[in-house]
Amino acid sequence: MPPYIFGPTEQPTFEGGPYSPAHHPVRRYAYLIVALVVGIAAQLGNALITVNLLNIAGSMGVTLSDATWLSSMFVAANASANLLLIRGRIRFGIPLITHTLLLVYAGATVVQLTMPGFHTALLVRVASGAVATALSTITVYCMLQVVPPRARPLALLIAISISQLAVPIARLFPVTMLTIGEWQGLHLVELGITLTVIAALAAVPLPPSIRGPGFEPLDFLTFALVFPGMVLLCGSLGAGRYLWWTDTPWIGWALAGSLVLFTLAFLVEHHRSRPLLLTRWIGSADMLRFAAVALLVRFALAEQTYGAVGLLASGGLNNDQMHTLFLIVLAAMVCGILVACLTLRPNGIPYQVMAAALIIALGAWFDTYSTNLTRPQQLYVSQALLGFGACLFVGPAVLFGFARVLQLGQNYLISFLVLFAVSQNVGGLLGSAVLGSYQVMRTRAHAQALSEHLVASDPQVAARLAQQGGAGLYAAVQREAAILAFNDVFQLVAMIALMTALYVGFLIVRNRIQAKRAAAGE
């Protein structure tokens, strides 16, 4: 048979991407299933680590501040990997790059199972971060095979949103299953996920892709500067609130070192003829506004991963007691994806982002009335709103950036993906770091204020002292202070999300005024 000739509508959107021929309906459904599996698997391994970090630290014999490096190494690798992966796919093709990374990840997990330890766990997290970047792209490519060309924006929106489902799914895993053999159960789950993805991609491979010239020597220099810079930055953000920023000298040195490395990488890229990062475009007003809004929304979403879960954990609850809550969050996220698809319009993305920020603000405001009696049932509505808002935001935000990239060309893709990955991954770490630090400071302030009202002559205080002693009373004060501090965190998140919505609204009005003036001038 003569080779199949791909038509104009079946061409890849970008160099290195696969063709998109008209598939049989059964094969389309197969690509849809693979996209769902791969999209969730991209972030599920790291989500399982993150939601069980406190217990994992104990099993490894390390402090919680040390254990934060597990998440930090994942984020650093995930935020940096696109610097090389995009050109790697162009040079070597999608299957070779993806399967190589998956096999490295599986091999590292096997090493962790046979020789468990903290340092091998760090290597697994680096491999996981790089694989997550590759799998997120594969999810997009698989979804593009499912739909006709006119529906590609919807496919991209859904593909980007799928990975958001990983965190609530991770909280549904029974803790007893993961803790088998000193948390070896968790690593077995990771290995099983990896092997499932390898099998799925082998069973339903993507069509061929266009290959071309790939790397330049300076690409590796840029990566060699950016990746360690990300490691230092993410490690500092992860550990800062536990060791405290001003009490630990290495945190300051690490932040300074990351700034030096990023500056050197900027200078290298700024003066290249064929750069990985288009520094002038990234520094343009439009892209800085885009990055600021994406960062602020991601910052606000830390309310769910840190604030609400931290509040419930302070009351002695674990993941097994939050299953219903996160089933509701999962359902709300799916609804958010559906609403984002139904309301998608060429000029309507800013309105979707503004609506998402307002919904997040409302959910955070609902949580500001929490008490020591607050349980998951009281958080169903607020956390559902946050999950809904997250998925209403992330897909349209990526589409907005991709629309700009399509207008400008292939060379802008790496810059956009790195910018968005940093705003979301590092933004999530930054959000938890700032909110956690703010909660610590507010806890101290509330504890001091509560202590000032405790006098031995008060009959209630005297009765508590008689029943529990000084240590018991101190613990009760700290517990109440922590709850009040979490309420302050929720207020801060609500304010940030509201201000973000107002800023997006201002940009919408300003752009409409500018468009009318331009039309009148013509």
Steps between C-alpha positions, in 0.01 A plus 500: 500500500623853427578711807214706637522867405373729774267779391525873586260471797694202638831680539655548848433833666867525602819334382563186701129433546316204341277513194124494566335275236132406497478197730237228529255579788630204703854633477379846601350353817826316562694829478249658739557224758879529460479879543306459826741237634815685399370842611417382850817289524712807419440651842366211708836371626603839632151561641523177701830619647376851575177401676683248721821697556483516880466123540762428233750719684456291812545171316820625336640631826530859377347825619203656323722781374728240339203314354383816319794446266303210348235739367757771425710272278189399305399863443854601399524220242145557377551874452835456320445191283334677205827682435632176350197277439343702219815504290567139603165393351580692181839330469425143612121468478227463761520122570874489571501799736184400686580131542858576604378729776236250612756219517738721700215584739403133534862404558545766766183378674630142498824624658294677768311177567814288527722755675261740674648825622459874494760567231359242260156647564633839387623346174156344445339840544732659242411225253132542587514874431656452157255221413204714610603769251523245219169334591316833514602555138401145403158563656453800271610304193263211581205736551574668166458157333149471646339809348474656153722804424230755582471364856871508581468789749255288705738204485785715627284640782395154616850355471655774711226468763520122542819511708324721757295196602808322638503667844141413608550149357821463705308584817257215428770232528468314833793582726523135611570395139778754455670428834568132424864422573604843628322684214625255239135469400512856370803426283331185369203717398741738323662210316161361404393840362820525294465151353132569420597813307772311309247231406235756398740691275624174344145379436380830348806674355481852363535561126848592372635849550710745302864490604757769451820648637493497875757604755770763501792491747376806688169325570678278750677796659167674555353184654810456717437848640120493529453156658733550801354848536153344520624242751635774728189714463251217553698349787503836677128555447418151624709509818476869588182491707620202703856614575394867488641742250710719726625220726667286232793653309505243219153610386627850430809369323289263292265778391798720412661213308182437301486868407860488373434186292180642350681824414776308322241293310321823401823651367577185299152488344470874446798507265441177306400493134274193553407510867295257704342789690393814318581735784367815332161336438482357853578848632231667287209668680241250372692192613590651837131574559413144396765355734386723788135393470596130463730525802243677718224250420734208567607672821137525610440133421756408768208562738375151416831312510630677811224695674196273515700178537723664763194611696354149502838342578536730801177343626656153478345385170690301235437432131274201568257731681488745209399261221148637459633857496742427218246296305290816498806707400571253218141526373518880519822499297336290228211748498752783471653338190155454344397859569832627362431304179140619472586866558814511284487788252778660292488823700353359819809357672565809717142476626551134590817585692323783683207271587743233627675753726164619641391140568829429677457818707148393600617151601785639711266753666262218601788338692577811707241397759670173596514390865641209697177315416550533123507165327505398131123530479521874564751541215312319224368816331813713539741235376269409211508865396880502512525181293248635250689829475834325449379311193306798367829692506784274390375382160390843370823656631712257297280556194555874532877448492486247216297744290787747530755230414304396188502860382874536551634157403678185619795683656280644774368163624783415741493848651126480564506148645788583735330822608171325571668205674689736730187702579305185591759269658718755675188708562347210692814464714513876552134505600547227762819669626341844539171373642684263736730779620206735545315234697800453731526874566126537560503196731764667717305827503172328592669284765645810663165678489318200648765456773454860612139420596593194705530586869512250784223685686252420219288202619494341152877527467545357849272207413693425177828514690365259759378258229781516245789678665709776343610287203141413410390862518795608287412236237137621494615861450731399216223299334255792512769741381577273202132490399472878521817525291354272234199731484742786437659295220158447342432873518833574332428251221153648445653848473769385254246321279263798511777745409604268214142501368484879523833529316379271220180705482706817471701347213178400322358853525829660397535276196144573389560874531822470300324294232222761467754780473693308235177435305403867524847605379465287187 
